[in-house]
Amino acid sequence: MKTIPSDVDVVLPCLNEAQALPWVLERIPPGWRALVVDNGSTDGSAQVARAFGATVVSEPRRGFGAACHAGLTAAAADVVCFCDCDASLDPSLLVPFVRQVREGEADLVLGRRRPQGRGAWPAHARAGNLALARMLRRRTGLRLHDLGPLRAARREPLLALGLTDRRSGYPLQMVVRAADAGWRIAEHDVPYLPRTGASKVTGTWRGTWQAVRDMSRVLGEAPGQAPAVERGVR
């Protein structure tokens, strides 16, 4: 059986997730480093994260993209993963994602969320995700079903994408620029659980469609703004 090298960082953007953090951090694969990016929490999330052995990165500027990018720039591992911090996704599911990146089968691996139980993925959030997937297909030709937060890629090529969005458009901008750069992008089904606490983005119709507007602006980027990924780097 193949083993996964230990130099993997998992970026966990965090805003008031003290209740969910123990469940998430206990599921980080052995030898991997959890980077909890505290985005202005007031519930003691940073203290909980440290108590469970995570490295805490502070990002006072609010925004999902701001937190994700702070984690990416703080990462030092060859491969960087991203996962929500609300217990809706199990970070142990990232093991095959990392294997696929390391073995050169894909440059970016995404998790396609499959809701488990009622309330895991509200109708308005699914509708917004479907609309974005269709717009992404028209923009890039990628036939993806989801733009979910569970993902893995190599750190240096990710930094070279020059991601600039610091709000809800960050995950989409990563995919768009990766597609423009000719990256091989894979998608795998992952169980999606009811989150712990209220969503900061998709908990309401208003929040969902604000995120859709943010992402629509990303789709308006001119192609060719990111360098191609360098093949054969291990």
DORO-411288 format. One line per 4 residues: number of its first residue (from 1); their letters; for each residue x, y, z of C-alpha. Coordinates in steps of 0.001 Angstrom, whole numbers, padded with zeros to 6 digits. Layout:
! DORO-411288
NUM = A = X Y Z  ...
! end
This chain:
! DORO-411288
1 = MKTI = 000000 000000 000000  001330 003424 -000937  001901 005994 001772  001210 009708 001505
5 = PSDV = 004169 012012 002208  003706 014165 005288  004437 017540 003709  000816 018545 003147
9 = DVVL = -000806 021684 004545  -004590 021914 004961  -005951 025471 004890  -009064 025875 007038
13 = PCLN = -010679 029336 006767  -012391 029996 010082  -014916 032518 011372  -016546 031523 014668
17 = EAQA = -016261 027749 014252  -015288 026782 017814  -017993 024099 017974  -017010 022441 014712
21 = LPWV = -013223 022660 015010  -012634 019596 017230  -014493 017324 014765  -012582 018775 011818
25 = LERI = -009120 018783 013370  -009432 015233 014678  -009872 014134 011043  -006748 015756 009625
29 = PPGW = -004631 012872 008278  -001627 011966 010461  001483 013968 009638  -000377 016702 007808
33 = RALV = -000461 020256 009164  -003712 022070 009836  -003557 025811 009119  -006594 027404 010760
37 = VDNG = -006974 030935 009397  -008811 032980 012001  -010832 035574 010101  -011890 037650 013114
41 = STDG = -013564 035034 015318  -015081 036126 018627  -015946 032672 020013  -012481 031438 020929
45 = SAQV = -011906 029530 017684  -008183 030327 017680  -007731 028944 021183  -009631 025773 020310
49 = ARAF = -007513 025318 017188  -004267 025643 019131  -005508 023229 021778  -005986 020623 019051
53 = GATV = -002502 021168 017646  -003325 023374 014671  -001195 026268 013460  -003260 029464 013662
57 = VSEP = -002879 032197 011053  -004560 035545 011713  -006292 037347 008821  -008200 040371 010137
61 = RRGF = -009486 041409 006710  -012889 039762 006404  -013677 037595 003405  -013537 033934 002473
65 = GAAC = -010928 034611 -000188  -008849 036701 002192  -008752 033813 004670  -007978 031196 002013
69 = HAGL = -005167 033242 000495  -003644 034015 003880  -003505 030266 004467  -001977 029635 001050
73 = TAAA = 000756 032227 001579  001460 030836 005061  001718 027268 003760  005121 025694 003260
77 = ADVV = 004199 022214 002021  004534 021016 -001559  000823 020218 -001702  -001845 022474 -000211
81 = CFCD = -005420 021431 000480  -008476 023517 001326  -011426 022477 003458  -014266 024279 005195
85 = CDAS = -014078 024503 008972  -017781 023910 009710  -017823 020078 009907  -019687 019763 006612
89 = LDPS = -016695 018090 004946  -014303 015483 006325  -010668 016479 005636  -009595 012825 005683
93 = LLVP = -011295 012583 002266  -008385 014617 000885  -005972 011655 000995  -006829 010375 -002528
97 = FVRQ = -006886 013975 -003794  -003284 014430 -002669  -002274 011075 -004102  -003684 012048 -007495
101 = VREG = -001800 015355 -007488  001450 013740 -006364  001266 010977 -008948  000784 013519 -011736
105 = EADL = -002741 012474 -012645  -004215 015948 -012059  -003064 019458 -011237  -006169 020422 -009256
109 = VLGR = -008595 018000 -007609  -012036 019172 -006475  -014692 017538 -004324  -018189 017295 -005779
113 = RRPQ = -020498 017619 -002796  -023165 014942 -002346  -025567 016021 000428  -026167 013551 003257
117 = GRGA = -029420 014109 005095  -031899 016954 005158  -030529 020445 005503  -027055 019591 004274
121 = WPAH = -027372 021738 001171  -030301 024219 000998  -032178 024546 -002284  -031070 028133 -002869
125 = ARAG = -027409 027186 -002403  -027734 024299 -004858  -029434 026581 -007386  -026631 029120 -007130
129 = NLAL = -023999 026418 -007522  -025747 024999 -010588  -025942 028431 -012211  -022240 029000 -011629
133 = ARML = -021297 025568 -012988  -023164 026378 -016192  -021483 029775 -016503  -018106 028152 -015853
137 = RRRT = -018756 025639 -018623  -019520 028428 -021095  -016435 030370 -020009  -013875 027528 -019888
141 = GLRL = -015419 024402 -021382  -014965 022534 -018080  -017797 020125 -017344  -017690 020420 -013570
145 = HDLG = -020713 019909 -011334  -019583 021766 -008232  -017279 024546 -007085  -016947 023186 -003589
149 = PLRA = -014245 024109 -001079  -012609 020667 -000721  -009602 020704 -003061  -005895 019972 -003467
153 = ARRE = -003072 021279 -005669  000631 022086 -005535  001496 025264 -003641  003900 026934 -006079
157 = PLLA = 001630 026657 -009137  -001288 027910 -007012  000688 030978 -005996  001676 031532 -009627
161 = LGLT = -002008 031854 -010565  -001908 035310 -008972  -005333 035027 -007357  -006762 038440 -006475
165 = DRRS = -010355 037873 -005300  -010687 038121 -001536  -014401 037431 -001192  -016691 034629 -002338
169 = GYPL = -015162 034492 -005814  -011834 033042 -004675  -012650 029339 -005217  -014046 030053 -008676
173 = QMVV = -011131 032278 -009651  -008787 029433 -008778  -010636 027110 -011151  -010973 029680 -013946
177 = RAAD = -007324 030649 -013908  -006238 027030 -013622  -008366 026171 -016675  -006945 029121 -018619
181 = AGWR = -003447 027899 -017749  -004176 024423 -019111  -004323 022587 -015798  -005792 019109 -015619
185 = IAEH = -008753 019369 -013264  -010418 016320 -011701  -013632 016052 -009701  -014651 013362 -007199
189 = DVPY = -017830 012790 -005211  -017594 013529 -001480  -020299 013308 001221  -021593 016704 002326
193 = LPRT = -022912 016840 005877  -025154 019385 007611  -022839 022094 008832  -022381 023075 012463
197 = GASK = -023725 026602 013005  -025047 029107 010478  -023445 029629 007081  -021779 032998 006513
201 = VTGT = -022362 032830 002752  -025086 030398 001680  -027306 030482 004751  -029770 032805 003008
205 = WRGT = -030949 033581 -000509  -029350 037026 -000194  -025997 035610 000831  -026093 033015 -001928
209 = WQAV = -026844 035471 -004683  -024254 037916 -003388  -021767 035069 -003768  -023078 034413 -007279
213 = RDMS = -022545 038078 -008157  -018997 037949 -006801  -018292 034870 -008874  -019926 036312 -011980
217 = RVLG = -017354 039098 -011909  -014607 036490 -011817  -016051 034838 -014913  -015639 038154 -016722
221 = EAPG = -011853 037947 -016494  -010019 037896 -019794  -008409 034496 -020514  -004673 034088 -020344
225 = QAPA = -003914 035991 -017143  -002233 033059 -015410  000950 031153 -016373  000718 027524 -017407
229 = VERG = 001522 024931 -014773  004982 023416 -014997  004723 019705 -015688  006952 017094 -014176
233 = VR = 007722 018973 -010965  007621 016668 -007930
! end
